[in-house]
């Protein structure tokens, strides 16, 4: 028993001794146990850091968050290149001037190429001694350039995409100068292929146009290097100092390169100066030339498609059928998408241009196009020409702010007219949005660091002590928002929902500033504002425009009427309404020789799938495919106004409504028939209020709800 108590006493004593040793170790100053290491650490520490006093504890958390945000921003800035606009401005501020002479670089004489790549010199498609780059994986080509003098240069490439099965993508390069990307946009320089819709357009059994396949017609082409994002209407410029430089092209798409030319930038003249240089000419006596816009000679993207329109003035008239009588809309709104038309001028002289346009796809928003004649922009006003928003088809004359048409001097013979999508006027706004979102992001991060990500209404804050610069940053955000609102109105030509969004967000940020200590309670609201503002960028770069006809008129003659008259519009509405009752693709008429595909997706999705099969699959295989829209039975069983009109049937209106519908169209099948009612394909093209009336008075059978869901191929 004694030995057991003694053993317990020794254990207690040992524990106490160990606790004392650990406590004494905690009291020893850092570096006392190893003076040498402490001295080394002191030597490595900057003097400012050695004498710096600790920050007050009240703002320690906020200061740490601000430091972390600054560090993140510094890391992000070091990992990404600056924008081209900022780099060009920096060059010009330092006195950089346009070069005075061009430099030609033979494509077949690279200084080095990537190892293992299929890159060789040879003859290709009518050109001798060119570089044939059969790239399948990422490779590079380097050229040595001897620059005689400092200056700004444009890069022009004579190239031809390698064509073949499966090769449809454009040529995308990283352009490095002396091993570095001079600006961010140089990382995705795009050289486009050339396409054309196959002719003639075929029709199906019902008389609808079948979308033609886009055929590649790429040939040799000389193209300056542009921003692939369409943010700058002018070609990109590079600043080269005197001496030898290394130009490196990185890419993977097959291409043939004839030459690369470093040329002095071309400065466009204003219209008044350009028109003053026109040669003297007599009034042109020729008639107005009319071009069908849906028949371009070249398009830069196979995604640009023709559109079927039911307007009474659109040529050719649809007459209830799918007729591709216009082009563009939302199929021609992405950056750098270009359409080119050719025309013959019978006499030399001055001409003006008019277009029949539809620009109502995005409410209150203008679209911009770069207009070229014979591949060149004739004057400054055509570099970014604005097409204002309009609710319907309009006759647009290319004219100045005073309404005077721009005149072009054209020699007798063949010419081309090109129009390219651009959002260059919106680029300063987009840059401002990015800077503003970065500013709001720092605010949101600091507020989360301060509050711990929790919204505690019972806690009070002292913003002046915790985040003293927060009110100043929010005031700066308000100022930037107001500036962006003004810029948007100026560029767009009118107030739109984006400019109003900027103004309303500025007012929302102003409210917390009235009581600064309550700002931490609004962290989630500020984060929502940041997301909302950043979402404007995608909407700013989309510039839709639909064209029907293009008119090349002598300067002294009038354009033809480009809009439908009021009586023809009324007649067209009535005719289009009755066209919607056309029988089409009912289940009773299904063809066993046609592959029927049923898709339970949106109507737009089914329409695009049908167009792709008609364009690509059917011409290659000969197999006809019919893509059908499969609606949900539950959605159709509760059609709008069904419940409101159910009493009408019990009151004896069933026979009356049936006779009305039979008189309107004999093809409408009622529930009394064994064949269930089908949704007619063209109803989407009917006026909305008429469609609502028809659906309201259409009978429904309770015991067979799914019978109102039988669908047909959409159009």
Helices and strands as residue ranges (DSSP letters): H 2-27, H 35-44, H 47-51, G 57-59, H 60-79, H 84-93, E 103-106, E 112-113, E 118-124, E 127-134, E 139-147, E 151-161, E 171-177, G 184-188, E 189-191, E 195-197, E 214-216, E 221-224, E 237-240, E 243-251, E 255-264, H 271-276, E 289-292, E 298-299, E 306-308, E 324-329, E 338-345, E 349-358, E 367-373, G 380-382, E 385-387, E 394-397, E 408-410, E 413-421, G 424-426, H 427-451, H 463-466, H 470-492, H 497-513, G 516-522, H 523-534, H 536-540, E 545-554, H 566-579, G 587-589, E 595-599, H 603-612, I 613-617, H 618-621, E 625-629, H 633-637, H 642-648, I 649-653, H 654-664, G 681-685, H 688-697, G 702-709
